[in-house]
Amino acid sequence: MRILPIAAILFSVLTLPSLTAEEARDEPGFVPIFDGTLKDWDGDPVYWKAENGNLIGEVKPETLLTRNSFIIWRGGEVADFELKLEYRVSSEGNSGINYRSVEVPELKWAMEGYQDDIDGKDQWSGQNYEERGRKFLAYRGQSVVLKPGQPPSIARDLGDRAELQKKVLKKDWNQVHIIAKGKLLQHFTNGVLMAEVVDEDDEKRRLKGLLGVQVHVGPPMKIEYRAIRLKRL
C-alpha cells in the first residue's frame, strides 16, 4: 500500500461537544455564512426554510422529489477553504454538502460537484460522492487517489467503515469539517477523518465553485443545519 506524503500530517480524532453560536462566531478565521435567515441562500421554498436558528430541508409525502434539490449559498465561489457546520438528519434522511460545485444548466437548484454525503441509514455518511459526475470517489474509511481514466486507487485505510459509522450520532447533532486545499479534499465528522481524496484528474477536478446543501429523492425526510461557518485559505 502506497502511503501519501500527507499521511504524516496529524489530525485530531476527538469527538467535539456541540458549539454554541457564540463559540462558532469566535472561532479564529471562520466567518458565519448562515445568520438564521435565508439571506444569501437560494433554494426552492417548497423544501427549504429557516426556523429557530436552523436551516431546514424537508420533503413531505405531498412534496416528493423527482430529482435532488439544493439550496445554494450565494456569497461567492470557494476555492481553498475550510467549512464547519452541524447537522441533524431524520432516520430516512439523505442529504449532502456540495462544494466546488456548479449549477446544472436549465435545471433550477441542481448542482454538480464534490459532496460530503449525509444519510440517516448508516450507509453513506462522510463519503466523497461527486453529484452528477464521477459518483463514488471515496467511501467512508478510504483515502484515494484519482487518476485520469482510472477507477479510484486506495492509498491507505482510514479505519473500518462500520466502526467509523459509529462515530456518527443518530437523530442528534453532528459536526462536519471539510478541508479543501488544492487537489486534497478531506471530510471529518465529529473530529474523525472519514474520507480523503487526492484528485489528480486535471480534466475533471474542480479547484473552485459553489457551496450548497441537499434534499434527496426518496421517502419523506428532514435535514437540519446550523452553525455554518467558512474559512477561506
Secondary structure, DSSP 8 states (H G I E B T S, - for coil): ----GGGGS-----------HHHHHHSTT-EE---SS-TTEE--TTTEEEETTEEEEEE-GGG--SS-EEEEE-S--BSSEEEEEEEEE-TT-EEEEEEEEEE-TTSTT-EEEEEEEEESSSSSTT-EEEETTTEEEE-TTEEEEE-TTS--EEEEE-S-HHHHHTTS-TTS-EEEEEEEETTEEEEEETTEEEEEEEE--TTT--SSBEEEEEE-SSS-EEEEEEEEEEEE-
